[in-house]
């Protein structure tokens, strides 16, 4: 347990970390962040990765001895340090195929994360490239460049259509853990988001203005945080979470302290109890180092 500080009067027994954009840059995590996570682990605080990735595409660099649990695919899977599944809430194959067919008709580019890997449609890659150019008009990113970036990482693949991967699901050793969709415009996303939300059987996380992630209703990072908190016998005020984007927001009401890194979206920052330095400036590490001293750090 980390010592009490002015905002955490009962100490901290578990820390939940988003990966991409929070402590991980593709496949790099800073030595300072690793050292801070090791120190809080030695102090008796559980380290829990809370990511939209599935375990096959969590980089080996983050599979550290000081990590106690993994919440993956936004809470759809919860695993122990050895990778054993403690909770599994997969998307049924028939539902996944139905969603893929409808979203294709709507013009979306899709991805799916299964128990064996992550599959990204070329149409999705193209939409993601367009989105980057809309934000950064000076960007030189190309579809081929993004394709190479994706496929340079283990167990990540680009395909023309995810449907064949969905048809390979056997429901015993291979599951659909999460789906995602990318749209050409914000208006396209908002149109289809309204329809998907009306169904009542899906949990939709808006990651960017043109990208969503899809799990079963009730499956989100917050539900994973609550399960781990109960499993460890902790109370909400004894937990902290770190994030940067829309799929991290469900952690905010589930923890005692929600910390946004400096590169987080404006919405995430508006919900945070503290804003620290960016991922590239070791904001999470600085917060943990202060917590070890019984202090509460803000940038």
C-alpha positions as CSV (number, residue, x, y, z in Angstrom):
1,X,0.0,0.0,0.0
2,X,1.3,3.4,-0.9
3,X,1.2,5.9,2.0
4,X,-1.7,8.3,2.5
5,X,-1.5,11.8,0.9
6,X,-3.8,14.8,1.1
7,X,-6.1,13.4,-1.7
8,X,-5.8,9.7,-0.8
9,X,-6.3,9.6,3.0
10,X,-6.3,5.7,3.2
11,X,-3.3,5.1,1.0
12,X,-3.3,3.5,-2.5
13,X,-3.5,-0.3,-3.0
14,X,-3.9,-0.5,-6.8
15,X,-2.8,1.6,-9.8
16,X,-4.4,1.2,-13.2
17,X,-2.5,2.2,-16.3
18,X,-3.8,2.8,-19.8
19,X,-1.0,2.0,-22.3
20,X,-1.1,3.9,-25.6
21,X,-0.6,7.6,-25.1
22,X,-0.3,7.2,-21.3
23,X,2.8,5.2,-20.6
24,X,3.5,3.5,-23.9
25,X,4.6,4.9,-27.2
26,X,4.1,2.1,-29.7
27,X,6.5,-0.4,-28.1
28,X,8.5,1.9,-25.9
29,X,8.1,2.6,-22.2
30,X,10.6,4.9,-20.4
31,X,13.0,3.5,-17.9
32,X,11.8,6.0,-15.4
33,X,8.2,4.8,-15.7
34,X,9.4,1.2,-15.3
35,X,11.4,2.1,-12.2
36,X,8.5,3.9,-10.7
37,X,6.1,0.9,-11.3
38,X,8.7,-1.4,-9.8
39,X,9.0,0.8,-6.7
40,X,5.2,1.0,-6.1
41,X,5.0,-2.8,-6.5
42,X,7.6,-3.3,-3.9
43,X,5.7,-1.0,-1.6
44,X,2.6,-3.3,-1.8
45,X,0.6,-1.5,-4.5
46,X,-0.8,-3.7,-7.3
47,X,0.0,-2.6,-10.8
48,X,-2.8,-3.3,-13.3
49,X,-2.5,-2.6,-17.1
50,X,-5.9,-1.4,-18.4
51,X,-5.8,-1.3,-22.2
52,X,-7.9,-1.5,-25.3
53,X,-5.4,-3.9,-26.7
54,X,-5.7,-7.7,-26.2
55,X,-2.9,-9.7,-24.6
56,X,-1.4,-10.9,-27.9
57,X,-0.6,-7.3,-28.9
58,X,0.5,-6.0,-25.5
59,X,4.3,-5.5,-26.2
60,X,6.7,-7.7,-24.3
61,X,8.3,-4.5,-23.0
62,X,5.3,-4.0,-20.7
63,X,4.9,-7.6,-19.5
64,X,7.0,-6.8,-16.5
65,X,7.4,-8.8,-13.3
66,X,5.9,-5.9,-11.4
67,X,2.6,-6.1,-13.3
68,X,0.0,-8.0,-11.3
69,X,-3.0,-8.0,-13.6
70,X,-4.1,-7.1,-17.1
71,X,-7.5,-5.6,-18.0
72,X,-7.6,-6.0,-21.8
73,X,-10.0,-5.1,-24.6
74,X,-11.6,-2.3,-22.5
75,X,-12.6,-4.8,-19.7
76,X,-13.7,-7.7,-21.9
77,X,-10.9,-9.9,-20.6
78,X,-9.2,-9.8,-17.1
79,X,-6.0,-11.9,-16.7
80,X,-3.5,-12.6,-14.0
81,X,0.2,-11.9,-14.3
82,X,0.8,-15.2,-16.0
83,X,-1.9,-14.5,-18.7
84,X,-4.6,-16.8,-17.2
85,X,-8.1,-15.6,-17.9
86,X,-10.0,-14.6,-14.7
87,X,-13.0,-13.0,-16.5
88,X,-14.0,-13.4,-20.2
89,X,-16.8,-11.5,-21.9
90,X,-16.3,-12.2,-25.6
91,X,-18.5,-11.0,-28.4
92,X,-20.5,-14.0,-29.8
93,X,-19.5,-14.9,-33.4
94,X,-23.0,-14.4,-34.8
95,X,-23.2,-10.9,-33.3
96,X,-19.7,-10.0,-34.6
97,X,-20.6,-11.1,-38.1
98,X,-23.9,-9.1,-38.0
99,X,-22.0,-6.0,-36.9
100,X,-19.3,-6.4,-39.5
101,X,-21.9,-6.8,-42.3
102,X,-23.9,-3.7,-41.2
103,X,-20.8,-1.5,-40.7
104,X,-19.4,-2.5,-44.0
105,X,-22.7,-1.4,-45.6
106,X,-22.3,1.9,-43.8
107,X,-18.8,2.4,-45.3
108,X,-16.8,1.9,-42.1
109,X,-13.3,0.4,-42.0
110,X,-13.1,-2.3,-39.3
111,X,-10.8,-4.1,-37.0
112,X,-11.2,-7.0,-34.7
113,X,-9.1,-8.3,-31.8
114,X,-9.3,-12.1,-31.3
115,X,-7.6,-14.5,-28.9
116,X,-4.8,-14.9,-31.6
117,X,-4.1,-11.4,-32.8
118,X,-5.4,-8.1,-34.1
119,X,-6.7,-7.5,-37.7
120,X,-7.1,-4.1,-39.3
121,X,-8.8,-3.6,-42.6
122,X,-7.1,-1.6,-45.3
123,X,-10.1,0.7,-45.5
124,X,-9.7,1.5,-41.8
125,X,-6.0,2.2,-42.3
126,X,-6.9,4.7,-45.0
127,X,-9.5,6.4,-42.8
128,X,-6.9,6.7,-40.0
129,X,-4.4,8.3,-42.4
130,X,-7.0,10.8,-43.5
131,X,-7.8,11.6,-39.9
132,X,-4.1,12.4,-39.2
133,X,-4.0,14.7,-42.2
134,X,-7.0,16.6,-41.0
135,X,-5.4,17.2,-37.7
136,X,-1.9,17.8,-39.0
137,X,-1.9,19.2,-42.5
138,X,1.9,19.0,-42.7
139,X,1.9,15.2,-41.9
140,X,3.7,13.0,-44.4
141,X,2.0,9.8,-43.1
142,X,0.8,7.5,-45.9
143,X,-1.4,4.4,-45.9
144,X,1.7,2.3,-46.7
145,X,3.5,3.9,-43.8
146,X,0.8,3.2,-41.3
147,X,0.4,-0.3,-42.7
148,X,4.1,-0.9,-42.0
149,X,3.8,0.6,-38.5
150,X,0.9,-1.7,-37.7
151,X,2.4,-4.9,-39.1
152,X,5.9,-4.2,-37.6
153,X,4.4,-5.2,-34.2
154,X,3.9,-8.9,-33.3
155,X,0.4,-10.4,-33.9
156,X,-0.9,-7.4,-35.8
157,X,-2.1,-7.9,-39.4
158,X,-3.7,-5.8,-42.1
159,X,-6.4,-7.5,-44.3
160,X,-8.9,-6.5,-46.9
161,X,-11.9,-7.8,-44.8
162,X,-12.0,-9.0,-41.2
163,X,-15.0,-11.4,-42.0
164,X,-12.7,-14.5,-42.7
165,X,-11.1,-13.9,-39.3
166,X,-14.5,-13.8,-37.6
167,X,-15.5,-17.0,-39.4
168,X,-12.4,-18.8,-37.9
169,X,-13.7,-18.2,-34.3
170,X,-14.4,-21.5,-32.5
171,X,-15.7,-20.2,-29.2
172,X,-13.4,-22.5,-27.3
173,X,-9.8,-21.5,-28.0
174,X,-10.4,-18.4,-30.1
175,X,-12.8,-15.5,-29.3
176,X,-13.8,-12.1,-30.6
177,X,-12.6,-10.0,-27.8
178,X,-13.3,-6.5,-29.3
179,X,-14.3,-4.8,-32.5
180,X,-13.6,-1.4,-33.8
181,X,-14.7,0.9,-36.6
182,X,-13.2,4.0,-38.3
183,X,-15.3,6.4,-40.3
184,X,-14.5,8.9,-43.0
185,X,-16.1,11.8,-41.1
186,X,-17.3,12.8,-37.7
187,X,-20.9,13.0,-39.1
188,X,-20.6,9.4,-40.3
189,X,-19.6,8.3,-36.8
190,X,-22.3,10.2,-35.1
191,X,-25.0,8.8,-37.4
192,X,-24.0,5.1,-36.8
193,X,-23.2,5.7,-33.1
194,X,-26.8,6.7,-32.5
195,X,-28.0,3.5,-34.2
196,X,-25.6,1.3,-32.3
197,X,-26.5,2.8,-29.0
198,X,-30.2,2.2,-29.6
199,X,-29.6,-1.5,-29.8
200,X,-29.0,-1.8,-26.0
201,X,-26.6,-4.8,-26.2
202,X,-23.3,-3.0,-27.0
203,X,-20.8,-0.8,-25.2
204,X,-19.4,1.9,-27.5
205,X,-16.3,3.9,-26.6
206,X,-15.6,6.9,-28.8
207,X,-11.8,7.0,-29.1
208,X,-11.4,9.8,-31.6
209,X,-13.9,11.9,-33.5
210,X,-13.9,9.3,-36.3
211,X,-13.1,6.0,-34.4
212,X,-15.1,3.8,-32.0
213,X,-14.5,0.6,-30.1
214,X,-17.2,-2.0,-29.5
215,X,-17.7,-4.5,-26.7
216,X,-20.7,-6.1,-25.0
217,X,-22.9,-3.8,-22.9
218,X,-21.5,-3.3,-19.5
219,X,-17.9,-4.1,-20.7
220,X,-15.7,-1.1,-20.2
221,X,-12.5,-0.3,-18.4
222,X,-14.5,0.8,-15.4
223,X,-16.1,-2.6,-15.0
224,X,-12.6,-4.2,-15.1
225,X,-11.3,-1.7,-12.5
226,X,-14.3,-2.5,-10.2
227,X,-13.7,-6.3,-10.5
228,X,-10.0,-6.0,-9.6
229,X,-10.7,-3.6,-6.7
230,X,-13.2,-6.1,-5.2
231,X,-10.9,-9.0,-5.9
232,X,-8.1,-7.3,-4.0
233,X,-10.4,-6.3,-1.1
234,X,-9.8,-2.6,-1.7
235,X,-12.2,0.3,-1.6
236,X,-12.6,2.8,-4.4
237,X,-10.7,5.6,-2.6
238,X,-7.6,3.3,-2.4
239,X,-7.2,3.2,-6.2
240,X,-5.7,5.5,-8.9
241,X,-6.0,5.3,-12.7
242,X,-4.0,7.1,-15.5
243,X,-5.4,7.8,-18.9
244,X,-5.4,10.0,-22.0
245,X,-8.4,9.2,-24.3
246,X,-12.1,8.4,-24.4
247,X,-11.9,4.7,-23.6
248,X,-10.2,5.6,-20.3
249,X,-13.1,7.8,-19.1
250,X,-15.1,4.8,-17.6
251,X,-12.2,4.4,-15.1
252,X,-12.8,7.8,-13.6
253,X,-15.9,7.0,-11.5
254,X,-14.5,3.6,-10.6
255,X,-11.4,5.0,-8.8
256,X,-10.6,7.4,-6.0
257,X,-8.1,9.4,-8.1
258,X,-8.2,9.8,-11.9
259,X,-5.0,11.3,-13.4
260,X,-4.7,12.6,-17.0
261,X,-1.4,12.9,-18.7
262,X,-0.6,16.3,-20.4
263,X,-1.2,14.9,-23.9
264,X,-4.7,13.7,-23.0
265,X,-7.8,14.9,-24.8
266,X,-9.5,18.0,-23.4
267,X,-12.5,15.9,-22.3
268,X,-10.3,13.5,-20.3
269,X,-8.5,16.5,-18.7
270,X,-11.8,18.0,-17.7
271,X,-12.7,14.8,-15.7
272,X,-9.3,14.4,-14.1
273,X,-8.5,15.0,-10.4
274,X,-4.9,15.8,-11.5
275,X,-3.2,16.6,-14.7
276,X,0.5,15.6,-15.0
277,X,3.2,16.0,-17.6
278,X,2.8,14.3,-20.9
279,X,3.7,10.7,-21.6
280,X,7.0,11.8,-23.2
281,X,7.8,13.8,-20.1
282,X,7.2,10.9,-17.7
283,X,4.1,12.4,-16.1
284,X,2.9,9.0,-14.7
285,X,6.3,8.3,-13.2
286,X,6.4,11.7,-11.5
287,X,3.0,11.1,-9.9
288,X,4.1,7.7,-8.7
289,X,7.4,9.0,-7.3
290,X,5.5,11.6,-5.3
291,X,2.9,9.1,-4.1
292,X,5.7,7.0,-2.7
293,X,6.7,10.0,-0.6
294,X,3.1,10.6,0.6
295,X,2.7,13.5,-1.8
296,X,0.2,14.4,-4.4
297,X,1.8,15.5,-7.7
298,X,0.3,17.8,-10.3
299,X,2.1,19.5,-13.2
